């Protein structure tokens, strides 16, 4: 079973397929989003401000309301570390 990471508010991603997490405020990331077809963009913000963009190994991109720092910390946590309550 894949290692699913709960993003809160009903969204989850497969943590094993994540290749990068970037700030949504970055100009290169904004240009990337403009070039992608809408079918490859998954909006997991649920109406909250977009703070990060998650890139997957299959070319899909997920938009998240979590900061890149929060996502990176949870993606690289050890098994014995506690996860924040909203994860």
C-alpha positions as CSV (number, residue, x, y, z in Angstrom):
1,X,0.0,0.0,0.0
2,X,1.4,3.4,-0.9
3,X,2.4,5.9,1.8
4,X,-0.5,8.4,1.7
5,X,0.1,11.8,3.2
6,X,-3.1,13.5,4.4
7,X,-3.1,17.2,3.5
8,X,-6.1,18.0,5.7
9,X,-9.5,19.2,4.6
10,X,-10.0,15.9,2.7
11,X,-7.0,15.7,0.4
12,X,-4.2,13.1,0.4
13,X,-1.2,12.4,-1.9
14,X,1.0,9.5,-2.5
15,X,4.2,10.6,-0.7
16,X,6.3,8.0,-2.7
17,X,5.6,9.8,-6.0
18,X,6.6,13.3,-4.9
19,X,9.7,14.6,-6.7
20,X,9.6,18.3,-5.6
21,X,7.8,20.8,-3.4
22,X,8.0,24.5,-4.4
23,X,6.6,27.8,-3.4
24,X,3.6,28.9,-5.4
25,X,4.9,32.4,-5.4
26,X,7.9,31.5,-7.6
27,X,7.8,32.9,-11.1
28,X,9.2,29.7,-12.7
29,X,6.5,27.7,-10.9
30,X,3.8,30.1,-12.1
31,X,5.1,29.7,-15.7
32,X,5.0,25.9,-15.3
33,X,1.4,26.0,-14.2
34,X,0.4,28.1,-17.2
35,X,2.0,25.5,-19.6
36,X,0.3,22.5,-18.1
37,X,-3.0,21.2,-19.3
38,X,-5.8,21.6,-16.7
39,X,-6.1,17.8,-16.5
40,X,-2.6,17.5,-14.9
41,X,-3.3,20.1,-12.1
42,X,-5.0,18.9,-9.0
43,X,-6.3,21.6,-6.7
44,X,-6.1,20.5,-3.0
45,X,-6.4,24.0,-1.6
46,X,-10.2,23.8,-0.9
47,X,-10.6,27.5,-1.3
48,X,-7.7,28.5,0.9
49,X,-4.7,30.5,-0.5
50,X,-2.3,28.5,-2.5
51,X,1.1,28.3,-0.8
52,X,2.9,25.4,-2.4
53,X,3.0,23.3,-5.5
54,X,3.8,19.6,-5.4
55,X,5.3,17.9,-8.4
56,X,4.9,14.2,-9.0
57,X,7.0,11.8,-11.0
58,X,4.2,11.2,-13.5
59,X,3.9,14.9,-14.6
60,X,0.9,15.7,-12.4
61,X,1.0,18.8,-10.1
62,X,-1.0,19.4,-6.9
63,X,-1.7,22.8,-5.4
64,X,-1.7,22.9,-1.6
65,X,-2.6,25.5,1.0
66,X,0.3,24.2,3.2
67,X,3.7,25.9,3.1
68,X,6.6,24.1,1.3
69,X,8.4,23.9,4.6
70,X,5.5,22.1,6.3
71,X,5.3,19.6,3.4
72,X,9.0,19.0,3.3
73,X,9.2,18.4,7.1
74,X,6.4,15.8,6.9
75,X,7.7,14.1,3.8
76,X,11.1,13.6,5.4
77,X,10.0,12.7,8.9
78,X,11.3,9.6,10.6
79,X,9.0,6.8,11.6
80,X,9.3,7.6,15.3
81,X,8.5,11.3,14.9
82,X,5.0,12.6,15.8
83,X,3.0,14.1,13.0
84,X,1.2,17.4,13.6
85,X,-2.5,16.9,14.3
86,X,-3.7,18.3,11.0
87,X,-1.8,15.7,9.0
